Amino acid sequence: MKTSDFYYDLPEELIAQDPLTDRSSSRLMVLDKKTGDIQHKIFKDIIDELNPEDCLVINDTKVIPARLHGVKEDTGAHIEVLLLKRKSDSVWETLV
């Protein structure tokens, strides 16, 4: 398997910006690799697509709003801070 197997065109306007309240109602695209047939389903129906020997990996990580934009008062320069990793309650590893 190659990472290029996972490359596909996804228009930016089709990428959700906010999660649904009911996550199980998210859309699910099912691709038949043999025929190229695409079906559009609801995520809660994923169980119909799994076989007994399949391995399902669950990602329960949380995404934070990690980009902060600002303007320096004295110069008017636009800056962006990317929060990478929380080191403590008030200390972050960042890129500026």
Stockholm file with secondary structure:
# STOCKHOLM 1.0

chainA/1-96         MKTSDFYYDLPEELIAQDPLTDRSSSRLMVLDKKTGDIQHKIFKDIIDELNPEDCLVINDTKVIPARLHGVKEDTGAHIEVLLLKRKSDSVWETLV
#=GR chainA/1-96 SS CCGGGGCCCCCGGGSCSSCCSSGGGSEEEEECTTTCCEEEEEGGGGGGGCCTTCCCCCCCCCCCCCEEEEECTTTCCEEEEEEEEEEETTEEEEEC
#=GC SS_cons        CCGGGGCCCCCGGGSCSSCCSSGGGSEEEEECTTTCCEEEEEGGGGGGGCCTTCCCCCCCCCCCCCEEEEECTTTCCEEEEEEEEEEETTEEEEEC
//
